[in-house]
Amino acid sequence: MRQRKNMWLLLGLLILLLVIASVQLWTAEKEENQIPRDTMKKTLESRYAGSITSIVLVDEAGKAAYKSVLQGKTGTYEIRADAYSGHILHISPLQIHVNHPSEPPPVKPSDPAKPQSSENAAYGISLEQAKAIALKQVEGVFDGIEIEEVGGAVVYEVEVDTPNGQEVKVQVDAHTGVVLSVLWED
C-alpha cells in the first residue's frame, strides 16, 4: 500500500516537473522571437524622420510592445509597436512644433494666387495639401479623405492603403497642416 502511494506521488512529481519544463521552454522560445530593442529603435528611426529618445518594453493588452518616444522636426510623438512583428499599434503626439513664419513668403507677380474652393475656404490647407502631407507621413496609396471635427478642431482624416495591405488613417489639422495622429488598422 505504501509503495503504491509512493509511486503515485513520484508520478505526480514527474508530471509537475514536465509541465514546469514545458512552460519554461515555451517562454524562452517566445522571448527569442521578440525583435531586439536596438533593432526596433533603428527600424523606427528609419521609418519616421527623427530620433528615438527612449524605448521600453511594456505590456499592451496582454502582448509585449515597445513604447518609444520619437523626437522629430514637427514634434515629439509616442509610438507603440508590437515587440514580435514590429507593426505600429499606435502613434500619438506628445508635443507639436508649429512653425509660425514672421513674414508671409513673397508672391511673384507672374504667379497669380490660386483661389480656394468655397469648400476649403475656411481652412488653412486644402484637401490636396492634406493628402500630400499624409502620403509623406505614411508610404502607400491614397484611399479617401473626410473633413471631421475632433475635440473642437477641424481635421482632415486621410485614408492610406499601405503596400502590405494595412489601412492607415492619418489625421491632419485643417488649419496648420500638422499631423495629429496616425492609426494603423489590421
N, C-alpha and C positions, 0 to 999 in steps of 0.2 A: 504494500500500500504506500509506504513511504517512497519507494523507488518510483512508483508511478507519479506521485506528486512532484518529485524532483525532476522527472522527465518533462512534465508539463511546464514547470517553472523554467527549465532550461530552454524548452521550445519557445515559450513566450518571450524570454530574454533575447533569443536569437532573432525572432521576428521583429522585435523592437529595434535591435541593432541594424537590421536590414532596412527598416523604414528610415531610421536616422541617416544612414549612409546614403540612401537614395535621395533624400531631401537635400543633403549637403552637395551631392554631385549635381543635382538639378539646379541648385542655387549658384554653384560655381560656374556651370555652363552658361547660365543666364547672364552672369556678370561679365563673362568673356565676350559676349555678343554686344555689349554696350560700346558705343563709339567713345574712344578716349577723349578726355576733356580738351587736350591740345588740338586734336583733330577737329572737334566741334567748333572750337574757337576760330581756327583757320578757315573752316567752311563758312561760318557766319560772316567773318570779315571779308571773305572773297565775294559772298553773295550780296552784302549790303555795304554801301560806302560808309566807312567809319572804322573805329577800333573798339574791341570788346574790353571794357574796363573791369568787369567781374563776371565770373561764370561759376555757378554752383549746381550740384546735383540735388534735385528736390523730388518729392512725391507729387505727381499731378494726377489726381483722380485715380489713385491706385497704380499708376505707372511711373516709371523713372523718367524724369525730364531734366533738361538743363535750363536753368533760369539765368539769363545773362543780361548785362546792361551794355548797350551799344551807344557810343558817343560819336555822332556824325555832324556834318555841316548844318543840317536842318534841325538838329535837336538831339535829345537823349531818349532812348527807347528801351523798353524791357521786351526781351524776346524769350519765349518759351519754346523749346524744341524737344521732340521725342528723343530719348537717350539711345534708342536702338536703331531707329530708321533715319533720324535726322530731320524728319518732317517738322515744319514750323507749326506749332499748335496755336500760338497767339503772339501778336505784336501790339504793344500799346505805347503811346508817347508818355514819357515822364516829364519832359520839358521841351518846348518847341522854341526854336530860334527863328524869329521873323526879321528879315532884313527890311528896314524902312529907309529907302534912299532919301538923301537930303534934298535932292532936286529930281524932278522927273527927267527922264532921258530926252535929249533934244529930238524934235521931229524934223525930218528933212522936208523941205517944201515940195520936193518931187514925189514924196511918198504920202498920198492922201490918206487920212485916217480912215480905217475901216469902220463903218457904222456897226454897232452891235445890234443884234436882232432884238426885237422887243421882248422875246422870251428870256434873254440873258442880260438885259439892260441893267437890272438892279444888282448884278453880281460883279465882283472884281475880275473873275476869269470866265471864259466861255466853256461850253461843253467840249469843244475840240482841245482846248488847253488842259482841261481836267483829264481828258482821255490820254493826252501825251504825258502828263505827269504820272498817271497810274502806270502806263506802259514803261516808263523809266524806272519805276519802283519794282515792278514785277514783270519778268520776261514771259511773254505769251501773246495770245490773240485777243483783241477786243471783242467782248460779247454783248455789252449793253451798258447803258448809263441811265441813272434816275436822279432827280433832284429831291432831296428829303430834308426835313428839319429834325435835327438831333440835339436835344438839350438846349433848345433856343438858337442853335446855329444852323445855317443853311449849308448843306454839304452835297457834293456830287458823290453818288455811290456807283463806282465803275466796276463792272464785272469783267474779269480776265480769265481766259482758259489757258492753263499752262501746258507746255509740251508733254508733261507726264500725266495729263488728264485731270488735274485738280482744278477746281473753280476757286478763284480768289476774288474777294470783294475789297476794293480799296476806297476808303472814304477820304475825299479831298475837300478842304474848306473852300466854299464857293467865293469867298471874299479875298482870301490870302493865297490860295493855291497850296497850302501846307497839307501834307498827308497826315491825317488824324489817326487812321488805323488801317491795318491790313489783316484780313481774316481769311485764313486758308481753310477750305472745306474739303472733306474727303468724298 
